[in-house]
Amino acid sequence: MSQITINEQTGDFTHVVKLTYADLANIGDGNQDTIAKIPAGGAVELVGVYESVALAGASDITFDIGTTAGDPDEFIDALDVDGMSAPVFNTGDAFTTGYTEAVGGTNSAADVLLEVNGTVGDLTAGEVVIGIRMIDLGRFA
């Protein structure tokens, strides 16, 4: 996970994660990894997934992204990553109106989790970029 510098934060994403096929294999099938943290007083406005280099070697890779450890699907839900033909945004259970709301608001910090499913150990190539845009009212407290 990398937090974007101030100059890069002028409109789209505040956090970006790049994962290679080897990174996905290290996370493992059915496992979760923390990819960002929502600050206390913060929320998430936008989550996007982009398959920047086609995944090869497996055709069953899905992502869930959210904050609930048992089923992190508030932001992205059951996304068929290797089947994407374009970037995908805000498909999770908490985004009920697409791009016009912020979700996951919290009074205490919360982890943003990526759950990877599928035969990730069979992957031989590929890279995925996940972008997250957060807002942080807590910084004014």
NULUMKE-26452 format. One line per 8 residues: their letters; for each residue x, y, z of N, C-alpha, C, O. Coordinates in steps of 0.1 Angstrom, whole numbers, padded with zeros to 4 digits. Example, Ala and Ser with C-alpha at 12.3 -4.5 7.8 and 13.67 -1.06 7.14 Angstrom:
AS) 0132 -0057 0078 0123 -0045 0078 0132 -0033 0078 0142 -0033 0085 | 0128 -0022 0071 0137 -0011 0071 0129 0000 0079 0134 0011 0080
END
This chain:
MSQITINE) 0008 -0012 0000 0000 0000 0000 0009 0012 0000 0019 0013 0007 | 0005 0022 -0008 0012 0035 -0007 0002 0046 -0006 -0007 0047 -0014 | 0005 0055 0002 -0003 0068 0003 0003 0077 -0007 0015 0079 -0008 | -0006 0083 -0014 -0002 0093 -0025 0003 0106 -0019 -0002 0110 -0008 | 0013 0112 -0025 0018 0125 -0020 0007 0136 -0022 -0002 0134 -0029 | 0009 0147 -0015 0000 0158 -0015 -0002 0162 -0030 -0014 0165 -0034 | 0008 0164 -0038 0007 0168 -0052 -0001 0159 -0060 -0008 0163 -0070 | -0001 0146 -0057 -0009 0136 -0064 -0023 0135 -0060 -0031 0128 -0067
QTGDFTHV) -0027 0141 -0049 -0041 0139 -0043 -0050 0150 -0048 -0060 0152 -0042 | -0048 0155 -0060 -0057 0166 -0064 -0069 0161 -0072 -0073 0168 -0082 | -0075 0150 -0068 -0088 0147 -0074 -0092 0133 -0075 -0104 0130 -0073 | -0083 0123 -0077 -0088 0110 -0078 -0086 0101 -0067 -0095 0099 -0059 | -0074 0096 -0064 -0072 0086 -0054 -0062 0091 -0043 -0053 0098 -0046 | -0065 0086 -0031 -0056 0089 -0019 -0047 0078 -0016 -0036 0080 -0010 | -0051 0065 -0020 -0043 0053 -0018 -0043 0045 -0030 -0053 0043 -0036 | -0031 0039 -0033 -0030 0030 -0045 -0022 0018 -0041 -0012 0019 -0034
VKLTYADL) -0027 0006 -0045 -0020 -0007 -0042 -0018 -0014 -0056 -0027 -0015 -0063 | -0005 -0017 -0059 -0002 -0025 -0071 0002 -0039 -0066 0011 -0041 -0058 | -0005 -0049 -0071 -0003 -0063 -0068 0001 -0071 -0080 -0007 -0071 -0090 | 0012 -0078 -0080 0016 -0087 -0091 0010 -0100 -0088 0004 -0103 -0078 | 0011 -0109 -0098 0006 -0123 -0097 0013 -0130 -0085 0007 -0138 -0078 | 0026 -0127 -0083 0033 -0133 -0071 0027 -0127 -0058 0026 -0135 -0048 | 0024 -0115 -0057 0018 -0109 -0045 0005 -0116 -0042 0002 -0119 -0031 | -0003 -0118 -0052 -0016 -0125 -0051 -0014 -0139 -0046 -0021 -0144 -0037
ANIGDGNQ) -0004 -0146 -0051 -0001 -0160 -0046 0003 -0160 -0032 0000 -0169 -0024 | 0011 -0149 -0028 0015 -0148 -0014 0004 -0146 -0004 0004 -0151 0007 | -0007 -0139 -0009 -0018 -0137 -0001 -0026 -0150 0001 -0030 -0154 0012 | -0027 -0157 -0010 -0033 -0171 -0010 -0048 -0171 -0012 -0055 -0161 -0009 | -0053 -0182 -0017 -0067 -0184 -0019 -0075 -0184 -0006 -0072 -0191 0003 | -0085 -0175 -0006 -0094 -0174 0005 -0089 -0166 0017 -0095 -0164 0027 | -0077 -0160 0015 -0071 -0152 0026 -0073 -0137 0024 -0077 -0133 0013 | -0071 -0129 0034 -0073 -0115 0034 -0060 -0108 0038 -0051 -0113 0045
DTIAKIPA) -0058 -0096 0032 -0047 -0088 0035 -0051 -0073 0037 -0060 -0069 0030 | -0045 -0066 0046 -0049 -0052 0048 -0042 -0044 0038 -0029 -0045 0036 | -0049 -0036 0030 -0044 -0028 0019 -0044 -0013 0022 -0038 -0005 0015 | -0052 -0009 0032 -0052 0005 0036 -0059 0006 0050 -0064 -0004 0055 | -0060 0018 0055 -0066 0021 0068 -0075 0033 0067 -0070 0044 0063 | -0088 0032 0070 -0096 0044 0071 -0094 0051 0084 -0094 0044 0095 | -0090 0063 0084 -0087 0070 0097 -0100 0072 0105 -0111 0072 0099 | -0099 0074 0118 -0110 0078 0126 -0116 0091 0121 -0109 0100 0118
GGAVELVG) -0129 0091 0119 -0136 0102 0113 -0136 0102 0098 -0140 0112 0092 | -0131 0091 0092 -0130 0090 0078 -0141 0081 0071 -0148 0075 0078 | -0140 0081 0058 -0149 0072 0050 -0143 0070 0037 -0133 0077 0033 | -0148 0061 0029 -0144 0058 0016 -0154 0062 0005 -0166 0059 0007 | -0149 0070 -0005 -0158 0075 -0015 -0157 0066 -0028 -0167 0065 -0035 | -0146 0061 -0031 -0144 0054 -0043 -0133 0043 -0042 -0123 0045 -0036 | -0136 0031 -0048 -0127 0020 -0049 -0128 0015 -0063 -0138 0012 -0068 | -0116 0014 -0069 -0115 0009 -0083 -0105 -0002 -0084 -0095 -0001 -0077
VYESVALA) -0107 -0011 -0093 -0098 -0022 -0096 -0095 -0022 -0111 -0104 -0021 -0119 | -0082 -0023 -0115 -0078 -0022 -0128 -0068 -0033 -0131 -0057 -0034 -0124 | -0071 -0042 -0140 -0061 -0053 -0144 -0052 -0047 -0154 -0054 -0047 -0166 | -0040 -0042 -0149 -0031 -0034 -0157 -0023 -0043 -0166 -0019 -0040 -0177 | -0020 -0056 -0161 -0014 -0066 -0169 -0022 -0079 -0168 -0025 -0083 -0156 | -0027 -0084 -0179 -0036 -0096 -0178 -0031 -0107 -0169 -0019 -0111 -0170 | -0040 -0112 -0161 -0036 -0123 -0153 -0036 -0136 -0161 -0045 -0138 -0170 | -0026 -0144 -0160 -0025 -0156 -0168 -0022 -0168 -0159 -0016 -0167 -0148
GASDITFD) -0027 -0180 -0163 -0025 -0192 -0155 -0037 -0197 -0147 -0037 -0208 -0143 | -0046 -0188 -0145 -0058 -0191 -0137 -0070 -0183 -0142 -0067 -0171 -0146 | -0082 -0188 -0142 -0093 -0180 -0147 -0105 -0180 -0137 -0116 -0178 -0141 | -0101 -0180 -0124 -0111 -0180 -0114 -0108 -0170 -0103 -0112 -0173 -0091 | -0101 -0160 -0106 -0096 -0150 -0095 -0107 -0140 -0093 -0111 -0133 -0102 | -0111 -0139 -0080 -0121 -0129 -0076 -0116 -0121 -0064 -0108 -0126 -0056 | -0121 -0109 -0063 -0117 -0100 -0052 -0129 -0095 -0044 -0140 -0093 -0050 | -0128 -0094 -0031 -0137 -0087 -0023 -0129 -0076 -0016 -0118 -0079 -0011
IGTTAGDP) -0134 -0064 -0014 -0127 -0054 -0007 -0137 -0047 0002 -0148 -0043 -0002 | -0133 -0046 0015 -0142 -0039 0024 -0135 -0039 0038 -0123 -0040 0039 | -0144 -0038 0048 -0139 -0036 0062 -0143 -0048 0071 -0137 -0049 0082 | -0152 -0056 0067 -0157 -0067 0076 -0148 -0079 0074 -0148 -0085 0063 | -0141 -0083 0085 -0132 -0094 0084 -0138 -0107 0079 -0132 -0115 0071 | -0150 -0110 0082 -0157 -0123 0078 -0161 -0122 0063 -0161 -0133 0057 | -0164 -0111 0058 -0168 -0110 0044 -0166 -0095 0040 -0176 -0087 0040 | -0154 -0091 0036 -0151 -0077 0032 -0156 -0074 0019 -0148 -0073 0009
DEFIDALD) -0169 -0071 0017 -0174 -0068 0004 -0182 -0055 0003 -0190 -0053 -0006 | -0179 -0046 0012 -0186 -0033 0012 -0183 -0024 0000 -0191 -0017 -0005 | -0170 -0025 -0005 -0166 -0016 -0015 -0165 -0023 -0029 -0169 -0017 -0039 | -0160 -0035 -0029 -0160 -0044 -0041 -0165 -0058 -0037 -0160 -0063 -0027 | -0174 -0063 -0045 -0180 -0076 -0041 -0179 -0086 -0052 -0184 -0084 -0063 | -0172 -0097 -0050 -0171 -0109 -0059 -0167 -0105 -0073 -0173 -0109 -0083 | -0157 -0096 -0074 -0153 -0091 -0087 -0144 -0102 -0094 -0134 -0106 -0089 | -0149 -0106 -0106 -0141 -0115 -0114 -0130 -0108 -0121 -0132 -0103 -0132
VDGMSAPV) -0119 -0107 -0115 -0107 -0099 -0119 -0102 -0103 -0133 -0100 -0095 -0141 | -0100 -0116 -0135 -0094 -0120 -0147 -0104 -0120 -0159 -0101 -0121 -0170 | -0117 -0117 -0156 -0127 -0116 -0166 -0130 -0101 -0169 -0139 -0099 -0178 | -0124 -0092 -0163 -0127 -0078 -0165 -0122 -0073 -0179 -0112 -0078 -0184 | -0130 -0065 -0185 -0127 -0059 -0198 -0124 -0044 -0197 -0119 -0038 -0206 | -0126 -0039 -0185 -0124 -0025 -0182 -0123 -0023 -0167 -0127 -0032 -0160 | -0117 -0012 -0162 -0117 -0010 -0147 -0131 -0010 -0142 -0141 -0007 -0148 | -0132 -0015 -0129 -0145 -0016 -0122 -0144 -0008 -0109 -0134 -0008 -0102
FNTGDAFT) -0155 -0001 -0106 -0156 0008 -0095 -0169 0006 -0087 -0179 0003 -0092 | -0167 0007 -0073 -0178 0007 -0064 -0189 -0003 -0066 -0201 0001 -0067 | -0186 -0016 -0067 -0196 -0026 -0069 -0200 -0033 -0056 -0207 -0043 -0056 | -0195 -0028 -0044 -0197 -0035 -0032 -0211 -0032 -0026 -0219 -0024 -0031 | -0214 -0040 -0016 -0227 -0040 -0009 -0231 -0026 -0003 -0243 -0023 -0003 | -0221 -0019 0001 -0224 -0006 0008 -0226 0005 -0002 -0232 0015 0002 | -0222 0004 -0014 -0224 0014 -0024 -0237 0012 -0031 -0238 0006 -0041 | -0248 0018 -0025 -0261 0016 -0031 -0265 0026 -0042 -0274 0024 -0049
TGYTEAVG) -0258 0037 -0043 -0261 0047 -0053 -0249 0050 -0062 -0247 0061 -0067 | -0240 0040 -0064 -0229 0042 -0073 -0219 0052 -0068 -0212 0049 -0057 | -0217 0063 -0074 -0206 0072 -0072 -0209 0084 -0063 -0201 0093 -0062 | -0221 0084 -0057 -0226 0097 -0051 -0226 0096 -0036 -0233 0104 -0029 | -0219 0087 -0030 -0219 0086 -0015 -0205 0081 -0010 -0197 0076 -0017 | -0203 0084 0003 -0191 0079 0010 -0196 0068 0020 -0207 0070 0026 | -0189 0057 0021 -0193 0046 0030 -0182 0042 0039 -0171 0046 0037 | -0185 0034 0049 -0175 0029 0058 -0171 0039 0068 -0160 0038 0074
GTNSAADV) -0179 0050 0070 -0176 0060 0080 -0174 0053 0094 -0181 0044 0098 | -0164 0058 0101 -0160 0052 0114 -0155 0062 0124 -0149 0072 0120 | -0158 0060 0137 -0153 0068 0147 -0139 0064 0152 -0132 0071 0159 | -0135 0052 0148 -0122 0047 0151 -0116 0042 0138 -0124 0038 0128 | -0103 0041 0137 -0097 0036 0125 -0101 0022 0121 -0104 0014 0130 | -0102 0019 0108 -0107 0006 0103 -0098 0002 0092 -0094 0010 0083 | -0094 -0011 0092 -0086 -0017 0081 -0095 -0019 0068 -0107 -0023 0069 | -0089 -0016 0057 -0095 -0020 0044 -0089 -0033 0040 -0077 -0033 0039
LLEVNGTV) -0097 -0043 0038 -0092 -0056 0036 -0094 -0060 0021 -0105 -0057 0015 | -0085 -0067 0016 -0086 -0074 0003 -0087 -0089 0005 -0078 -0095 0011 | -0098 -0095 0000 -0099 -0110 0001 -0097 -0115 -0014 -0104 -0110 -0023 | -0088 -0124 -0015 -0085 -0130 -0028 -0090 -0144 -0029 -0087 -0152 -0019 | -0097 -0148 -0039 -0102 -0161 -0040 -0099 -0166 -0054 -0098 -0159 -0064 | -0097 -0179 -0055 -0093 -0186 -0067 -0080 -0193 -0066 -0073 -0192 -0056 | -0076 -0199 -0077 -0063 -0207 -0077 -0051 -0197 -0080 -0045 -0198 -0090 | -0049 -0188 -0070 -0038 -0178 -0072 -0024 -0184 -0074 -0015 -0178 -0079
GDLTAGEV) -0022 -0196 -0068 -0010 -0203 -0069 -0006 -0207 -0083 0005 -0210 -0087 | -0017 -0208 -0092 -0014 -0212 -0106 -0011 -0200 -0115 -0008 -0202 -0127 | -0012 -0188 -0110 -0009 -0176 -0118 0005 -0175 -0122 0014 -0179 -0115 | 0007 -0171 -0135 0021 -0171 -0140 0024 -0157 -0145 0036 -0154 -0149 | 0015 -0148 -0145 0017 -0134 -0150 0005 -0125 -0145 -0006 -0130 -0142 | 0007 -0112 -0145 -0004 -0103 -0143 -0001 -0093 -0132 0008 -0095 -0124 | -0008 -0082 -0132 -0007 -0071 -0122 -0021 -0065 -0121 -0028 -0062 -0131 | -0024 -0061 -0109 -0037 -0055 -0106 -0034 -0042 -0098 -0026 -0042 -0089
VIGIRMID) -0041 -0031 -0101 -0040 -0019 -0094 -0053 -0016 -0087 -0064 -0017 -0094 | -0053 -0013 -0074 -0065 -0009 -0067 -0063 0005 -0062 -0053 0008 -0056 | -0073 0013 -0066 -0073 0027 -0061 -0084 0030 -0051 -0095 0025 -0053 | -0081 0037 -0041 -0090 0041 -0030 -0090 0056 -0028 -0079 0062 -0027 | -0102 0062 -0027 -0103 0076 -0024 -0110 0077 -0010 -0122 0073 -0009 | -0103 0082 -0001 -0108 0084 0013 -0110 0099 0016 -0103 0107 0011 | -0120 0101 0025 -0121 0115 0030 -0118 0113 0045 -0120 0103 0051 | -0114 0124 0052 -0110 0124 0066 -0114 0136 0073 -0106 0146 0074
LGRFA) -0126 0136 0079 -0130 0147 0087 -0123 0148 0100 -0122 0158 0107 | -0117 0136 0105 -0110 0136 0117 -0098 0145 0117 -0093 0149 0128 | -0093 0149 0105 -0081 0158 0105 -0084 0172 0110 -0075 0179 0113 | -0097 0175 0110 -0101 0188 0115 -0105 0188 0130 -0107 0199 0135 | -0105 0177 0136 -0108 0176 0150 -0098 0182 0159 -0099 0182 0171
END
